[in-house]
């Protein structure tokens, strides 16, 4: 790249006067009037830009010259129509003509290296089809060479070639320099040969007389250019040897193609060759160059500093392409090789295209220190095949790849290994999965949780229904039990009343028996006291006493009547007791029968209420315990929707490639449960067993809900 400015048709004399405020008047200098019609171009370039490159300067003054590194100045002078009193101007116009143009080129490469050339730019026709121009002199002043000489050029119409040349002397002796631009087709009358861009330079030292330097070379086209069936071969070769300054030595060569079939095609021939001959050579051509310093040849060909090689060598089915650059500060090589494996065969390296192998790029510099190997190609690892660049430096081997991990889920991987043997290196894989694994896990986890919730709800509904049915059956069983209990209570009351009546009758009987016993005792007493005595007929006292017993007998009769009366009452009491006993016995039978019915209803109530309800409620408790996970998940679901249970933000891993190849390894994920803040947790990644990952995540959810 270069940048500059062009000033056209300026008058240097008035410009100097104006810039100095009239203090400096150079019009009095002989030939100063020549400077009144001047064009100047100024350019600065950080590198050499030969004129044969596609990038050229827009200024006409610089378009046809080699722009060297540094500062370049070009100027063009034309004679004024009126020289006035300028005698020098008049002499130049008289000798060279009024229409001539003088050109000046100066290049300052460094503070001490200067090249300057002054020529007459006006073309002069020497003969029909031959024009001479740019005749003048050149001066070179620098640290390695000082020279002065005459230069010029001849332009031929047929062939369309420009010959440039120069002769002069330098600090080491004399030199002769010639070069050509353009191609001479059918050179020397040979219709299969075209040559051009030729250079030749010879330097000779006077004492002793030896050739100090020699440069020659050119470009050639071999083959029939006018034959449609022919494909020409282009090549170039340049060489320079300098005994005085070995840094000036160089060589350069290139050829567009070099195979036996290509040579035959250049002459329009298509012989049937053995296959091995068709597959040997440089099918894409080759180029090579070497120079200790960057050089630009007179015809614009550039020889870069260092050693360069570029080409593709094909031998049978094997081919190697290489681009190599070596200079005083660095080594760069770009080589295309056949496919190969690294990392104990776990990583395959091939070309980005189906017909090429991977490209190895070696980049080494020692000013500053730097060493790196890049491999551009298609990498196959962990089921992913993608184009990438593998970089190797002093510490590690590294590359990045994206694709379908083990053919299952999308992932991005960083593969690296510590510096060592690529063939045996243990590579680690650090990767993150994409949304397809996240969505798969989320759907399966939520599906599993949804199933648990549905099963829990169904089991709970069934258990609750069984409890309700058990309570209904218990209520139904309690009706007969309550009726039987009422009958028992009623029979018990009747029995109790009968027993009370019996006890009352027995008390009455006892009372009547006491009365009867008292009457009998009184009767017996009276009978003893009213007993008549057997009296003699003369025993008046005895007969008086028996007469006195008449009243006693009357009382005795009354006592007998009392005994009979109490006996009747006693018999009635006995009948009452017997009747009461019958009532008691009947009441007891009724009570026992009611109790028997009650006991029967108790069995039914126990079976339906105690056993049935307890069993149903126990089943409900067991269902709650069995389906605790599903129940608590349902309680934690956001707005009752299970879709908010799981939100996986990131998932990644860092393991060796060999372990990753198994599809089962430890990793991590950043996840949010039930809309809470995301957390980072460890997880066992099992690419080929997603259900195990789902189970593990469900276990985490189980811990979160406290199930």
C-alpha positions as CSV (number, residue, x, y, z in Angstrom):
1,X,0.0,0.0,0.0
2,X,1.2,3.5,-0.8
3,X,-0.2,7.0,-0.5
4,X,0.8,10.3,-2.0
5,X,-0.1,13.6,-3.7
6,X,0.3,15.0,-7.2
7,X,0.8,18.7,-8.1
8,X,0.2,19.5,-11.8
9,X,1.4,22.6,-13.8
10,X,3.0,24.5,-11.0
11,X,5.6,27.3,-11.4
12,X,8.4,26.6,-9.0
13,X,10.0,30.1,-9.4
14,X,6.8,32.0,-8.3
15,X,6.1,29.3,-5.7
16,X,9.5,29.8,-4.0
17,X,9.1,33.6,-4.1
18,X,5.7,33.4,-2.5
19,X,6.8,31.0,0.1
20,X,9.8,33.2,1.1
21,X,7.8,36.4,0.9
22,X,10.0,37.6,-2.0
23,X,13.2,37.1,-0.1
24,X,14.4,34.4,-2.5
25,X,14.3,35.0,-6.2
26,X,15.6,31.9,-8.2
27,X,14.6,33.3,-11.6
28,X,18.2,34.7,-12.0
29,X,19.6,31.1,-12.0
30,X,20.4,29.9,-15.6
31,X,17.6,27.4,-16.7
32,X,15.2,28.6,-14.0
33,X,12.5,29.2,-16.6
34,X,12.4,25.5,-17.3
35,X,10.8,25.1,-13.8
36,X,7.8,27.2,-14.8
37,X,5.9,24.2,-16.3
38,X,6.3,21.4,-13.6
39,X,4.3,18.4,-12.4
40,X,5.4,16.8,-9.1
41,X,4.2,13.5,-7.5
42,X,5.1,12.5,-4.0
43,X,4.5,9.0,-2.5
44,X,5.3,7.1,0.7
45,X,5.1,3.3,0.9
46,X,6.0,0.9,3.7
47,X,7.0,-1.8,1.3
48,X,8.0,-2.4,-2.3
49,X,5.2,-2.2,-4.9
50,X,6.4,-3.4,-8.4
51,X,4.8,-1.9,-11.4
52,X,3.7,-5.3,-12.7
53,X,1.3,-5.8,-9.7
54,X,-2.4,-5.1,-10.2
55,X,-2.2,-2.4,-7.5
56,X,-0.6,0.7,-9.1
57,X,-0.4,4.4,-8.4
58,X,-3.1,6.6,-10.0
59,X,-0.6,9.4,-10.7
60,X,0.8,9.1,-14.3
61,X,4.2,10.1,-13.0
62,X,4.4,7.0,-10.7
63,X,2.2,4.5,-12.7
64,X,5.1,3.1,-14.7
65,X,7.8,2.9,-12.1
66,X,8.7,0.5,-9.2
67,X,7.6,2.1,-6.0
68,X,10.2,1.2,-3.4
69,X,10.0,1.1,0.3
70,X,10.5,4.7,1.6
71,X,9.8,8.0,-0.1
72,X,9.5,8.4,-3.9
73,X,9.4,11.7,-5.8
74,X,8.7,12.0,-9.5
75,X,8.7,15.3,-11.5
76,X,8.1,16.2,-15.1
77,X,9.4,19.4,-16.8
78,X,8.5,20.9,-20.1
79,X,10.2,23.8,-21.9
80,X,8.3,27.1,-21.8
81,X,7.1,28.6,-25.1
82,X,9.3,31.7,-24.5
83,X,12.6,31.3,-22.7
84,X,12.9,35.1,-22.4
85,X,16.5,36.0,-21.3
86,X,17.2,32.5,-20.0
87,X,20.2,31.5,-22.2
88,X,20.3,27.9,-20.8
89,X,16.7,27.4,-21.7
90,X,17.4,28.5,-25.2
91,X,20.4,26.2,-25.6
92,X,18.4,23.2,-24.4
93,X,15.5,24.0,-26.7
94,X,17.9,24.3,-29.6
95,X,19.7,21.0,-28.9
96,X,16.8,18.8,-27.8
97,X,13.8,20.5,-29.4
98,X,11.0,22.6,-28.1
99,X,8.6,19.7,-27.3
100,X,10.8,17.6,-25.1
101,X,9.8,16.5,-21.6
102,X,12.4,16.0,-18.8
103,X,11.5,13.4,-16.1
104,X,13.1,13.1,-12.7
105,X,12.7,10.2,-10.3
106,X,14.2,10.0,-6.8
107,X,13.8,7.3,-4.2
108,X,15.0,7.6,-0.6
109,X,14.9,4.1,0.9
110,X,16.7,4.9,4.1
111,X,18.5,8.0,5.4
112,X,21.6,7.0,3.5
113,X,20.3,5.1,0.4
114,X,19.3,7.3,-2.5
115,X,18.5,6.5,-6.1
116,X,17.9,9.2,-8.6
117,X,17.2,9.0,-12.4
118,X,16.8,12.0,-14.8
119,X,15.7,11.2,-18.4
120,X,14.2,12.7,-21.4
121,X,10.7,11.4,-21.5
122,X,9.9,12.5,-25.0
123,X,9.9,9.5,-27.4
124,X,12.1,9.6,-30.5
125,X,11.3,7.4,-33.5
126,X,14.5,5.8,-34.7
127,X,12.9,3.7,-37.4
128,X,9.5,2.4,-38.4
129,X,8.2,0.4,-35.4
130,X,11.2,1.3,-33.1
131,X,10.9,4.2,-30.6
132,X,13.6,5.3,-28.2
133,X,12.8,7.2,-24.9
134,X,13.7,7.7,-21.3
135,X,17.3,8.4,-22.3
136,X,19.3,10.0,-19.5
137,X,21.4,9.2,-16.5
138,X,21.0,7.5,-13.1
139,X,22.8,7.9,-9.8
140,X,22.8,5.5,-6.9
141,X,24.3,6.5,-3.5
142,X,24.2,4.2,-0.5
143,X,25.8,2.1,2.1
144,X,26.4,-0.9,-0.2
145,X,27.0,0.6,-3.6
146,X,27.7,3.9,-5.4
147,X,27.2,4.1,-9.1
148,X,26.5,6.4,-12.0
149,X,25.4,5.5,-15.5
150,X,23.4,6.1,-18.7
151,X,20.0,4.6,-19.1
152,X,17.4,4.4,-21.9
153,X,14.8,2.2,-23.5
154,X,13.7,0.9,-27.0
155,X,10.0,0.0,-27.7
156,X,9.4,-2.4,-30.6
157,X,6.1,-2.7,-32.3
158,X,6.8,-6.2,-33.6
159,X,7.3,-8.0,-31.4
160,X,5.5,-5.8,-28.7
161,X,8.5,-5.7,-26.4
162,X,10.2,-2.9,-24.5
163,X,14.0,-3.2,-24.0
164,X,15.5,-1.2,-21.1
165,X,19.2,-0.9,-20.6
166,X,22.0,0.9,-18.9
167,X,25.7,1.1,-18.7
168,X,27.9,2.8,-16.1
169,X,30.5,2.5,-13.4
170,X,30.3,1.7,-9.7
171,X,32.6,1.5,-6.8
172,X,33.4,-2.1,-7.7
173,X,33.8,-1.6,-11.5
174,X,31.7,-1.3,-14.6
175,X,28.2,-2.7,-15.3
176,X,26.0,-3.5,-18.2
177,X,22.3,-3.9,-17.5
178,X,19.4,-5.0,-19.9
179,X,15.8,-6.1,-19.4
180,X,12.7,-6.6,-21.4
181,X,9.0,-6.2,-20.8
182,X,6.3,-8.0,-22.9
183,X,6.3,-11.4,-24.6
184,X,8.0,-12.3,-27.9
185,X,5.7,-14.9,-29.4
186,X,7.2,-17.5,-31.8
187,X,10.7,-16.5,-30.6
188,X,13.5,-17.3,-32.9
189,X,10.9,-18.6,-35.4
190,X,9.8,-21.4,-33.1
191,X,5.9,-21.4,-33.1
192,X,5.8,-23.3,-29.7
193,X,8.0,-20.8,-27.8
194,X,7.3,-17.3,-26.4
195,X,9.8,-15.5,-24.2
196,X,9.8,-12.2,-22.3
197,X,10.5,-10.3,-19.1
198,X,14.1,-11.0,-19.7
199,X,16.9,-9.5,-17.5
200,X,20.6,-9.6,-18.0
201,X,23.2,-7.7,-15.9
202,X,26.9,-8.1,-15.8
203,X,29.4,-6.3,-13.5
204,X,33.2,-6.5,-13.9
205,X,35.9,-5.4,-11.5
206,X,39.0,-3.9,-13.1
207,X,41.7,-5.3,-10.8
208,X,41.9,-8.2,-11.1
209,X,39.5,-8.4,-14.1
210,X,36.8,-10.8,-13.0
211,X,33.1,-10.9,-13.2
212,X,31.9,-9.4,-10.0
213,X,28.1,-10.2,-10.5
214,X,25.9,-11.8,-13.0
215,X,22.1,-11.7,-13.2
216,X,19.9,-13.3,-15.9
217,X,16.5,-14.9,-16.3
218,X,13.2,-14.5,-18.0
219,X,9.7,-15.9,-18.6
220,X,8.7,-18.4,-21.2
221,X,5.5,-19.9,-22.6
222,X,5.9,-23.4,-24.1
223,X,3.3,-24.9,-26.4
224,X,1.2,-24.0,-29.4
225,X,-0.8,-20.9,-28.4
226,X,-2.7,-20.9,-31.7
227,X,-3.8,-24.6,-31.3
228,X,-7.3,-24.8,-29.6
229,X,-6.5,-28.4,-28.4
230,X,-3.2,-27.3,-26.8
231,X,-2.7,-26.0,-23.3
232,X,0.5,-24.1,-22.9
233,X,2.9,-24.3,-19.9
234,X,4.2,-21.1,-18.4
235,X,7.4,-20.8,-16.5
236,X,10.0,-18.3,-15.3
237,X,13.5,-18.5,-13.9
238,X,15.8,-15.7,-12.5
239,X,19.2,-16.0,-10.9
240,X,21.7,-13.5,-9.5
241,X,25.2,-14.1,-8.2
242,X,27.2,-11.3,-6.6
243,X,30.8,-12.1,-5.4
244,X,31.3,-8.6,-3.9
245,X,28.0,-8.6,-1.9
246,X,26.7,-12.1,-1.3
247,X,23.5,-10.6,0.1
248,X,22.6,-9.7,-3.4
249,X,22.4,-13.3,-4.4
250,X,19.0,-14.6,-5.4
251,X,17.1,-17.2,-7.4
252,X,13.5,-17.6,-8.4
253,X,11.6,-20.1,-10.5
254,X,8.1,-21.1,-11.2
255,X,6.1,-23.3,-13.6
256,X,2.4,-23.5,-14.1
257,X,2.2,-27.3,-14.4
258,X,4.8,-30.1,-14.8
259,X,3.4,-33.5,-15.6
260,X,3.9,-35.8,-18.6
261,X,0.3,-35.4,-19.8
262,X,0.7,-31.5,-19.4
263,X,3.8,-31.5,-21.6
264,X,2.0,-33.5,-24.3
265,X,-1.1,-31.3,-24.1
266,X,1.2,-28.2,-24.6
267,X,1.9,-29.6,-28.1
268,X,-1.7,-30.7,-28.7
269,X,-1.0,-34.4,-28.1
270,X,-3.2,-36.8,-26.1
271,X,-1.3,-40.0,-26.0
272,X,-2.7,-42.9,-23.9
273,X,-0.1,-43.1,-21.1
274,X,0.4,-45.7,-18.3
275,X,-1.6,-44.5,-15.3
276,X,1.5,-44.1,-13.1
277,X,2.9,-41.6,-15.6
278,X,-0.3,-39.6,-15.4
279,X,-0.1,-39.4,-11.6
280,X,3.4,-38.1,-11.2
281,X,4.6,-34.5,-11.2
282,X,3.3,-31.1,-10.2
283,X,-0.3,-30.9,-11.4
284,X,-0.8,-27.4,-9.9
285,X,2.6,-26.1,-10.7
286,X,5.4,-25.0,-8.4
287,X,7.4,-22.0,-7.5
288,X,10.6,-21.4,-5.5
289,X,12.7,-18.4,-4.6
290,X,15.5,-17.3,-2.3
291,X,17.0,-14.0,-1.5
292,X,18.8,-12.6,1.6
293,X,17.1,-9.3,1.1
294,X,14.0,-8.2,-0.7
295,X,14.8,-7.3,-4.3
296,X,12.9,-5.8,-7.3
297,X,14.3,-6.6,-10.7
298,X,14.4,-4.0,-13.5
299,X,11.4,-5.6,-15.2
300,X,9.3,-5.3,-12.0
301,X,9.6,-8.9,-10.8
302,X,9.9,-9.0,-7.0
303,X,12.1,-11.5,-5.1
304,X,10.9,-11.5,-1.4
305,X,13.4,-11.8,1.4
306,X,13.9,-15.4,2.6
307,X,13.2,-18.8,1.1
308,X,9.9,-19.6,-0.4
309,X,8.4,-22.7,-1.9
310,X,4.9,-23.4,-3.2
311,X,3.7,-26.4,-5.0
312,X,1.8,-29.7,-5.1
313,X,3.7,-32.9,-5.7
314,X,1.7,-35.9,-6.8
315,X,3.0,-39.4,-6.8
316,X,0.4,-42.0,-7.8
317,X,-2.6,-41.6,-5.4
318,X,-0.6,-39.5,-2.9
319,X,-0.2,-35.8,-3.1
320,X,1.5,-33.2,-0.9
321,X,1.0,-29.4,-1.3
322,X,3.4,-27.0,0.4
323,X,3.9,-23.3,0.8
324,X,7.2,-22.6,2.7
325,X,8.6,-19.2,3.7
326,X,11.9,-18.9,5.6
327,X,13.7,-15.6,6.3
328,X,16.0,-14.2,8.9
329,X,13.2,-13.8,11.6
330,X,10.7,-16.5,10.9
331,X,9.7,-19.8,9.3
332,X,6.2,-20.3,7.8
333,X,5.1,-23.5,6.1
334,X,1.7,-24.5,4.7
335,X,1.5,-28.1,3.8
336,X,-1.4,-30.2,2.6
337,X,-1.1,-33.8,3.7
338,X,-3.2,-37.0,3.7
339,X,-5.7,-37.7,6.4
340,X,-4.5,-38.9,9.7
341,X,-5.5,-39.8,13.3
342,X,-4.5,-38.3,16.6
343,X,-5.2,-38.9,20.3
344,X,-4.9,-42.7,20.1
345,X,-7.2,-42.8,17.1
346,X,-10.1,-41.0,18.8
347,X,-9.8,-38.0,16.6
348,X,-9.7,-38.2,12.8
349,X,-8.3,-35.3,10.7
350,X,-9.1,-35.0,7.0
351,X,-9.5,-32.3,4.4
352,X,-12.3,-29.8,4.4
353,X,-13.2,-31.1,0.9
354,X,-13.6,-34.6,-0.2
355,X,-10.6,-34.4,-2.6
356,X,-8.0,-32.7,-0.3
357,X,-6.3,-33.5,2.9
358,X,-5.8,-31.3,6.0
359,X,-3.6,-28.3,5.7
360,X,-0.7,-27.9,8.2
361,X,0.5,-24.4,8.9
362,X,3.8,-24.0,10.8
363,X,4.4,-20.5,12.1
364,X,7.7,-20.0,13.9
365,X,9.5,-16.8,14.6
366,X,12.5,-16.0,16.8
367,X,12.1,-12.2,16.7
368,X,9.9,-12.1,18.7
369,X,9.8,-15.7,20.0
370,X,6.7,-17.5,18.8
371,X,5.9,-21.1,17.7
372,X,2.6,-22.4,16.5
373,X,1.2,-25.1,14.4
374,X,-2.2,-24.8,12.8
375,X,-4.1,-27.7,11.2
376,X,-7.0,-26.6,8.9
377,X,-9.3,-29.3,7.9
378,X,-12.3,-31.5,8.8
379,X,-12.1,-33.0,12.3
380,X,-14.2,-36.0,13.3
381,X,-14.5,-36.5,17.1
382,X,-17.3,-37.7,19.3
383,X,-19.5,-38.2,16.3
384,X,-19.1,-34.6,15.1
385,X,-17.5,-33.9,11.8
386,X,-16.9,-30.2,11.1
387,X,-14.3,-27.9,9.6
388,X,-12.1,-26.2,12.2
389,X,-8.5,-25.1,12.9
390,X,-6.4,-27.1,15.4
391,X,-3.8,-24.9,17.0
392,X,-0.6,-26.1,18.7
393,X,1.8,-23.9,20.7
394,X,4.4,-24.5,23.3
395,X,1.8,-25.4,26.0
396,X,-1.1,-27.2,24.4
397,X,-3.1,-28.5,21.4
398,X,-6.5,-26.9,21.0
399,X,-9.5,-26.7,18.7
400,X,-13.2,-25.8,18.8
401,X,-16.0,-27.7,17.1
402,X,-19.8,-27.8,17.0
403,X,-22.2,-30.5,15.9
404,X,-24.3,-33.5,16.9
405,X,-22.6,-35.1,19.9
406,X,-22.3,-38.8,19.3
407,X,-25.1,-38.4,16.8
408,X,-27.6,-37.6,19.5
409,X,-27.7,-33.9,20.6
410,X,-26.2,-30.6,19.5
411,X,-23.1,-29.5,21.4
412,X,-20.1,-27.1,21.2
413,X,-16.8,-28.6,22.2
414,X,-13.4,-27.3,23.1
415,X,-10.8,-30.1,22.6
416,X,-7.4,-29.7,24.1
417,X,-4.3,-31.7,25.2
418,X,-1.1,-30.8,26.9
419,X,1.9,-30.4,24.7
420,X,3.3,-33.7,23.6
421,X,2.9,-36.4,21.0
422,X,-0.2,-35.8,19.0
423,X,-0.5,-39.5,18.2
424,X,-0.6,-40.6,21.9
425,X,-1.9,-37.4,23.5
426,X,-4.7,-37.6,26.0
427,X,-7.3,-35.0,24.8
428,X,-9.9,-33.5,27.1
429,X,-13.3,-32.4,25.9
430,X,-14.9,-29.4,27.5
431,X,-18.4,-28.8,26.0
432,X,-21.8,-27.4,26.5
433,X,-25.0,-28.9,25.1
434,X,-27.6,-27.0,23.1
435,X,-31.4,-26.6,23.5
436,X,-32.3,-29.9,21.9
437,X,-31.0,-31.9,24.9
438,X,-32.6,-29.3,27.3
439,X,-36.0,-29.7,25.7
440,X,-35.7,-33.5,25.6
441,X,-34.9,-33.7,29.3
442,X,-37.5,-31.1,30.2
443,X,-40.2,-32.9,28.3
444,X,-39.3,-36.3,29.7
445,X,-39.0,-35.0,33.3
446,X,-42.2,-33.1,33.1
447,X,-43.8,-36.2,31.5
448,X,-42.6,-38.4,34.3
449,X,-43.7,-36.0,36.9
450,X,-47.1,-35.5,35.2
451,X,-47.5,-39.3,35.3
452,X,-46.6,-39.4,39.0
453,X,-49.1,-36.6,39.7
454,X,-51.9,-38.4,37.7
455,X,-51.2,-41.7,39.4
456,X,-51.2,-39.9,42.8
457,X,-54.5,-38.2,42.1
458,X,-56.1,-41.4,40.8
459,X,-54.9,-43.3,43.9
460,X,-56.0,-40.6,46.2
461,X,-59.4,-40.3,44.6
462,X,-59.8,-44.1,44.9
463,X,-58.7,-44.2,48.5
464,X,-60.9,-41.3,49.5
465,X,-63.8,-42.9,47.7
466,X,-63.1,-46.1,49.7
467,X,-63.1,-44.2,53.0
468,X,-66.4,-42.5,52.1
469,X,-67.9,-45.8,51.2
470,X,-66.7,-47.3,54.4
471,X,-68.2,-44.5,56.4
472,X,-71.5,-44.9,54.5
473,X,-71.4,-48.7,55.2
474,X,-70.7,-47.9,58.9
475,X,-73.6,-45.5,59.1
476,X,-75.8,-48.2,57.4
477,X,-74.7,-50.8,59.9
478,X,-75.2,-48.5,62.9
479,X,-79.0,-48.3,62.2
480,X,-79.8,-52.0,63.2
481,X,-77.3,-51.7,66.0
482,X,-79.0,-48.7,67.4
483,X,-82.5,-50.4,67.1
484,X,-81.1,-53.5,68.8
485,X,-79.6,-51.4,71.5
486,X,-82.9,-49.7,72.0
487,X,-84.6,-53.1,72.3
488,X,-82.1,-54.2,74.8
489,X,-82.5,-51.0,76.8
490,X,-86.3,-51.5,76.7
491,X,-86.0,-55.2,77.7
492,X,-83.6,-54.3,80.4
493,X,-86.0,-51.8,81.8
494,X,-88.8,-54.3,81.6
495,X,-86.6,-56.9,83.3
496,X,-85.5,-54.5,85.9
497,X,-89.2,-53.5,86.6
498,X,-90.2,-57.2,86.8
499,X,-87.3,-57.9,89.2
500,X,-88.5,-54.9,91.3
501,X,-92.0,-56.2,91.3
502,X,-90.7,-59.7,92.2
503,X,-88.7,-58.2,95.0
504,X,-91.8,-56.3,96.2
505,X,-94.0,-59.4,96.0
506,X,-91.3,-61.3,98.0
507,X,-91.2,-58.6,100.5
508,X,-95.0,-58.7,100.8
509,X,-94.8,-62.5,101.1
510,X,-92.3,-62.2,103.8
511,X,-94.6,-59.7,105.6
512,X,-97.6,-62.0,105.2
513,X,-95.6,-65.0,106.3
514,X,-94.5,-63.2,109.4
515,X,-98.1,-62.3,110.1
516,X,-99.1,-65.9,109.5
517,X,-96.3,-67.1,111.7
518,X,-97.3,-64.6,114.4
519,X,-101.0,-65.8,114.2
520,X,-100.0,-69.4,114.4
521,X,-97.7,-68.7,117.3
522,X,-100.5,-66.8,119.0
523,X,-102.9,-69.6,118.3
524,X,-100.5,-72.2,119.6
525,X,-100.0,-70.1,122.7
526,X,-103.7,-69.7,123.2
527,X,-104.2,-73.4,122.6
528,X,-101.7,-74.2,125.3
529,X,-103.2,-71.8,127.7
530,X,-106.8,-72.7,127.0
531,X,-106.3,-76.4,127.3
532,X,-109.0,-78.0,129.6
533,X,-107.8,-80.1,132.4
534,X,-109.3,-83.5,133.3
535,X,-111.0,-82.8,136.7
536,X,-112.4,-85.2,139.2
537,X,-116.0,-84.9,139.9
538,X,-115.2,-83.6,143.2
539,X,-112.5,-81.2,142.2
540,X,-114.4,-78.0,142.3
541,X,-111.3,-75.9,141.8
542,X,-110.4,-77.8,138.7
543,X,-113.9,-77.5,137.5
544,X,-113.8,-73.8,138.3
545,X,-110.7,-73.3,136.3
546,X,-112.1,-75.1,133.3
547,X,-115.1,-72.9,133.6
548,X,-112.8,-69.9,133.5
549,X,-111.3,-71.2,130.3
550,X,-114.5,-70.6,128.4
551,X,-113.4,-67.0,127.7
552,X,-110.1,-68.3,126.7
553,X,-111.7,-70.7,124.2
554,X,-113.5,-67.8,122.7
555,X,-110.2,-66.0,122.2
556,X,-108.8,-69.2,120.8
557,X,-111.4,-69.4,118.2
558,X,-110.7,-65.8,117.3
559,X,-107.0,-66.7,117.0
560,X,-107.9,-69.6,114.7
561,X,-109.8,-67.2,112.6
562,X,-106.8,-64.9,112.4
563,X,-104.5,-67.8,111.4
564,X,-106.9,-68.7,108.6
565,X,-107.1,-65.2,107.5
566,X,-103.3,-64.7,107.4
567,X,-102.9,-68.0,105.7
568,X,-105.2,-66.8,102.9
569,X,-103.2,-63.6,102.6
570,X,-100.0,-65.6,102.6
571,X,-101.3,-67.8,99.8
572,X,-102.2,-64.7,97.8
573,X,-98.7,-63.3,98.4
574,X,-97.2,-66.6,97.3
575,X,-99.3,-66.4,94.1
576,X,-98.1,-62.8,93.6
577,X,-94.5,-63.9,94.0
578,X,-95.0,-66.8,91.6
579,X,-96.6,-64.4,89.0
580,X,-93.8,-61.9,89.5
581,X,-91.3,-64.6,89.0
582,X,-92.9,-65.6,85.7
583,X,-92.8,-62.0,84.6
584,X,-89.1,-61.8,85.6
585,X,-88.4,-65.0,83.7
586,X,-90.1,-63.8,80.6
587,X,-88.4,-60.4,80.8
588,X,-85.1,-62.2,81.2
589,X,-85.7,-64.2,78.1
590,X,-86.8,-61.1,76.2
591,X,-83.6,-59.3,77.5
592,X,-81.4,-62.2,76.5
593,X,-83.0,-62.3,73.1
594,X,-82.5,-58.5,72.6
595,X,-78.9,-58.9,73.8
596,X,-78.3,-61.7,71.3
597,X,-79.6,-59.4,68.5
598,X,-77.4,-56.6,69.8
599,X,-74.4,-58.8,69.8
600,X,-75.1,-59.8,66.2
601,X,-75.3,-56.1,65.1
602,X,-72.1,-55.4,67.1
603,X,-70.3,-57.9,64.9
604,X,-71.6,-56.1,61.8
605,X,-70.7,-52.7,63.2
606,X,-67.2,-53.8,64.1
607,X,-66.7,-55.3,60.7
608,X,-67.9,-52.2,58.9
609,X,-67.0,-49.4,61.2
610,X,-64.0,-50.5,63.2
611,X,-62.4,-52.8,60.7
612,X,-63.7,-51.4,57.4
613,X,-63.3,-47.7,58.1
614,X,-59.9,-48.3,59.7
615,X,-58.7,-50.3,56.8
616,X,-60.0,-47.6,54.3
617,X,-58.3,-44.8,56.3
618,X,-55.1,-46.9,56.6
619,X,-55.2,-47.4,52.8
620,X,-55.6,-43.6,52.3
621,X,-52.5,-43.0,54.6
622,X,-50.5,-45.6,52.7
623,X,-51.5,-44.0,49.4
624,X,-50.4,-40.6,50.7
625,X,-47.1,-42.1,51.7
626,X,-46.7,-44.1,48.4
627,X,-47.5,-41.2,46.2
628,X,-46.0,-38.5,48.4
629,X,-43.7,-37.3,45.6
630,X,-46.5,-36.9,43.0
631,X,-48.7,-35.1,45.6
632,X,-46.0,-32.6,46.6
633,X,-45.0,-32.0,43.0
634,X,-48.6,-31.1,42.3
635,X,-48.6,-28.8,45.3
636,X,-45.4,-27.0,44.1
637,X,-46.5,-26.7,40.4
638,X,-46.6,-23.1,39.3
639,X,-50.3,-22.1,39.0
640,X,-51.1,-25.8,38.8
641,X,-49.2,-26.2,35.6
642,X,-46.3,-28.7,35.5
643,X,-44.6,-26.8,32.7
644,X,-42.9,-24.6,35.3
645,X,-41.2,-27.4,37.1
646,X,-37.9,-27.5,35.2
647,X,-35.9,-24.8,33.3
648,X,-32.4,-25.9,32.2
649,X,-30.3,-22.9,31.3
650,X,-26.9,-24.6,30.6
651,X,-25.4,-28.0,30.7
652,X,-21.7,-28.9,30.2
653,X,-18.9,-31.2,31.0
654,X,-15.1,-31.6,31.1
655,X,-13.7,-35.1,30.6
656,X,-11.2,-36.9,28.4
657,X,-12.3,-37.7,24.9
658,X,-12.0,-41.4,25.6
659,X,-14.5,-41.0,28.5
660,X,-16.8,-38.7,26.4
661,X,-16.8,-41.4,23.7
662,X,-18.7,-43.7,26.0
663,X,-21.5,-41.3,26.3
664,X,-21.6,-41.7,30.1
665,X,-19.7,-39.2,32.2
666,X,-20.0,-36.6,35.0
667,X,-21.1,-33.1,34.1
668,X,-22.9,-30.0,35.4
669,X,-26.0,-28.1,34.7
670,X,-27.4,-24.7,35.6
671,X,-31.1,-25.2,36.2
672,X,-34.2,-23.6,37.8
673,X,-36.9,-25.6,39.6
674,X,-40.4,-24.3,40.1
675,X,-39.4,-20.8,38.9
676,X,-36.8,-20.4,41.7
677,X,-33.4,-18.8,41.1
678,X,-31.1,-21.0,39.0
679,X,-28.6,-23.2,40.7
680,X,-25.5,-25.1,39.4
681,X,-25.5,-28.8,40.2
682,X,-23.6,-31.9,39.3
683,X,-25.3,-34.4,37.0
684,X,-24.4,-37.8,35.5
685,X,-24.7,-37.3,31.7
686,X,-25.8,-40.4,29.9
687,X,-26.3,-39.6,26.2
688,X,-27.5,-43.1,25.4
689,X,-29.7,-43.5,28.4
690,X,-31.7,-40.3,28.7
691,X,-34.2,-42.1,31.0
692,X,-31.4,-42.5,33.7
693,X,-30.8,-38.7,33.5
694,X,-34.5,-38.1,33.8
695,X,-34.6,-40.3,36.9
696,X,-31.6,-38.4,38.4
697,X,-33.3,-35.1,37.8
698,X,-36.6,-36.4,39.3
699,X,-34.6,-37.5,42.4
700,X,-33.4,-33.9,42.7
701,X,-37.0,-32.6,42.4
702,X,-38.0,-35.2,45.0
703,X,-35.4,-33.8,47.5
704,X,-36.6,-30.2,46.7
705,X,-40.2,-30.9,47.5
706,X,-39.2,-33.0,50.6
707,X,-40.8,-36.2,49.4
